[in-house]
């Protein structure tokens, strides 16, 4: 009986106008999105490649002058464009993607504009997560809002229930048919997208990409179930299909609009942090105090490395750096905390959860940034020990470590190949799963909860 | 008769759940988006004040070369209504002779935590578009079909009433139902804004708000007509609602993203980081040129400078010998015009870059015009002066101002004056020996004597320095005769002219659709 219900419903859905129209839209968006992604990714990679060559060249030039320059000159580590952006872009163009460091400190982060255009309005990339979370979720609601209330209006619900079938089973059958119809609606688009990406060579058959795609599909099915359950809920909550539709659309709009807005709202109102002007002011005051307390002559220089005042300045510069670091690091940590707390509020919306889960699964966005931030701190310590080890062997160096200048430490040349460079380590699969876990669990809870409530309500539903 | 039908329609609409839905949606979504926009505006204002304060300090000058004014554009409170692109860009431009301003600088993000950019919040106008278009569709999709399905259309048309008046009456009734929703949304928005006394609108801004409201009414009518058009073309309400909602998602959520995303692929833009590498190369070339020239000039008798502030543009020198000052003056006569030439050279690369950006933006815009809601949004953004155009305008004026300033410098021959880099009176310039004598209070007579000490730290012999060798005590110049920058924002009439095309497009679309719906309704099968 269950099979019959599922099959008839799927057939009915597939023949319906709404599914056909949306099917075409989704197909078009998948195709356009993938083709556009291929071009953009290639351009971005080419640009990034040129950029990293230039950066390496700068290090090379410094290495030809002396090792201290290699250690003390500030470098940028710019996060590379991701080859899994077709799944989700995690808005990484708009969030910090550039970390400044040298051997003595990881200074901070900024947003590098790269190839993005500030004259364009903010918009979403047409990637898989966008298609699922906006187009497909809406389509699923359109498919499911009248499953029960629509049948009641057509007077067919009575007939079905006159068979010996429990209401829960009927509802489950309808639920499954919607999930399956949605998957059928999405699958061709997804396949076309995969083919385009394979032909273009962006998609290489690697274990990691296979994992990413599989996990996307798992998350997508979970998400589809949640939205289908939401549709069922709308359908049983009212006796009229038009009211069901209204409730569905309100919930959808609220999920879509409310959740980013509430995150920023709570961040602004509840989890306030210092603004950058205050922090700058604090840094300036602390630095002024240190400079005032510094012994006279700290700022004078000479070409002689052993000029005694260089030691004063090395100490002063180190003090300045540490004082600034302390204030800044505290501020950065408060930003991390604020973001994490505020983003929890978006978990009210399944659409946002789906985005967050995918961000974690493909190891991009905030989790990626955080990993790089931590890794760069580790790297910086190693880089400093490497530098100190070489400097300690140099008899022409007074070993007065100054985090910004090349006067009072080794002035020997170094071969570029010997310099330890920072390379990004991708998030490992366990790390990704751990970070996506809460979202996945929440999606499961949402589906069960919504479906459970729907069953309870349907049991009391007046079929007349 | 039209009025009676309209009243009936109005009563019918008010009693449906969709009417309440509209208000609930506005109530849920508008205050949130407004408060967020207000916060963003507030932090923009804070940034503006900090930058203005800084600019006021920087815009004082004690020598000609130090006058490189910073101009800061005040953020408009209308950005609360429509954010546009104003939050991607800074509002500050520093006028340098060595660079033609390409893009405004300064802190762009209005959020203190850059990670929060992850959340794309919706501004008032986006929320309004969502609510109004949705409600228009929900009230019009069954305007023809519903009465047919219930069988009342036959009865109504059996009366001596023309189909035209039935249609007009129905549309009027629906319009009167939706207008309060629009008014309520605006009222709510203004009410929330009133809670924040730091927001002031000037009278011209009120005019703009009025125009925005009027445009919203046009927009509302347009979406009603689209709904009517769909309704007049299909037999069943079920089909009509599906078509309407699919159109809704396509117009509001698919086309804008599709337009931007494909524009990014069509028009390739290089990264600003790589552009800056090229700029650095040109800067190096400029540097080499003037260093080379410097070596050709006669040497100064002593390379000592008591105090130097700046370097590059805004270089100030005090306490040097006469020959050093003269060399610097000759250097400026050569270097400053060269600097301006090199600015043009850099501009040729930058211009290619920003033209590309502009082209990408235009492509995205034209593609997005497939959606009426984007046309509407675009004209609202120009009314709020938050679109890309108002930034182009600001930068054009800044670039023109830079040229005026350079012309003024050239006309007055500032580059060849001593006052370009020092406030010391040329009559008080000394030779190297005189300087040593003054500095050491006569203890050491000549530079040769000082050099004979062979001490790397000569400053310890210096006991005394004339007061005008301290740059920090130099007086600020009177700059009232200098060209001043005054930002000329677009006049309301200009903005209306700019958005006339869009308004025309919306109205034409509405009229065409209405004509076709009317024809379809005349032939509508009432059975």
Interface residues (C-beta under 8 A of the other chain):
Chain A: X17 X18 X21 X22 X25 X29 X32 X33 X35 X36 X39 X40 X43 X47 X48 X50 X51 X54 X78 X90 X91 X94 X95 X96 X109 X110 X111 X112 X113 X114 X115 X117 X118 X119 X120 X121 X122 X123 X124 X125 X126 X130 X134 X135 X138 X142 X242 X243 X245 X246 X249 X250 X253 X254 X257 X258 X259 X260 X261 X262 X263 X264 X265 X267 X268 X269 X273 X274 X275 X276 X277 X300 X302 X304 X307 X335 X336 X338 X339 X342 X343 X346 X365 X366
Chain B: X17 X18 X21 X24 X25 X28 X29 X32 X33 X35 X36 X39 X43 X46 X47 X50 X84 X85 X88 X89 X103 X107 X108 X109 X111 X112 X113 X114 X115 X116 X117 X118 X119 X120 X121 X122 X127 X130 X134 X138 X239 X241 X242 X243 X245 X246 X249 X250 X253 X254 X256 X257 X258 X259 X260 X261 X262 X263 X264 X265 X268 X269 X270 X271 X272 X273 X274 X277 X357 X358 X360 X361 X364 X388 X391 X456 X457 X459
